[in-house]
Amino acid sequence: MNNTLQRTIKQVGIIAIVVFTIFIANRYLPAQHNPLRPISLNDPIGVATHFKLQRIKADTDLCYDLLLKAGVEYTLLSNEDASTERCPLSRTAVLNNSTLPYSVAPLKMTCHQMASLYVWEREIVGPAAEDILGSPVEEVLTYGSFSCRTIAGSNRLSEHGRANAIDIRGFRLADGRTVNVRRHWREDSDLGAFLDAVHDGGCRLFSVVLGPDYNAAHADHFHFDMGNASICR
């Protein structure tokens, strides 16, 4: 058998193994771990979740359809209504109702930011509140989402100026307690542990997660965005 034929047989064998592996993974791997399976915003978080949330950036129609299927209520804005000359926006929406209410309304966001926020509420915040604090979250305390401004200390447009970010300053619990990022971050308490959980959980979903450990400008809130960077601090 000549070398060319041997190489050909080897290549065919490798291709067959790869195809078989993909077939088995696609058939039996749970959806949250399988990047080839369609995304559902109600799937548990898995190794493929962040990749899938990134992928729907390019398919806004699919993204809004997923929000509807998940029960998220929103109002789609016209580009003219949503945009300013300095901060042009395309196909953004106002969040009307999700799994949790927010202290600031309206929240104007891109679809993929809204989708990531919904998964964070459902899969991270809700379970962490019940498991660590023994009380559900009644309201998410926020500084808002869209703000037509640059990143502090630079001339670059912030992801807030793209309606692609939200700042979370704390949580109000059903039992009357308030969790405050400035006061309870890194505190050796259940409230501190809860903040660790919702911050670290955000890193599994959003492109950028910034908190008090990042810089003084974030001393009192978490910043979550679905931009093109990749930071978890």
C-alpha angles and dihedrals in degrees: 000000000000124000094251092056091046091052091048093051090047092050092048090050092051091048091049091051092049092048091047091048091050091048093051093044092049092048101044109019112101113255094247090059098039116084090192095060120087115263124250117187088218094059116110114259113270141159092284098047098091091046091052093048089051090049095057090061086084095049110053094168090057091045095055090044089054091052091052092049089050091053096248112149119214142156115230112223127214114244089244093054094044101044138076125194091254095041111035112190132192127207097342124160142204115241109234103171136358134153091292134032121237128221093228122054143222100037108196112199147153115260096249091050090051091048093051091047091053092052090048091052094046103039103027114022100038098048093041092053092051096042100042105025102025091226132087122243112257098186138006111226111219142170089217139257120251117053121155098227144112128253109277111270095012143075093235118113112251120235084244086066088057093049085244103118144054133200118218117198100174150309136263113216128213090242091061099259121128123214110209123193095210094047103036106032110123090000114148094239142088089269091055091047090051092053090050089053097049092043095048091042089054089058088063091059114024127064093227128028118177127178142158091301090062101062144316092271088067097043093116105035150029118246116209122184141162098217128131098272125088116220134144112181 
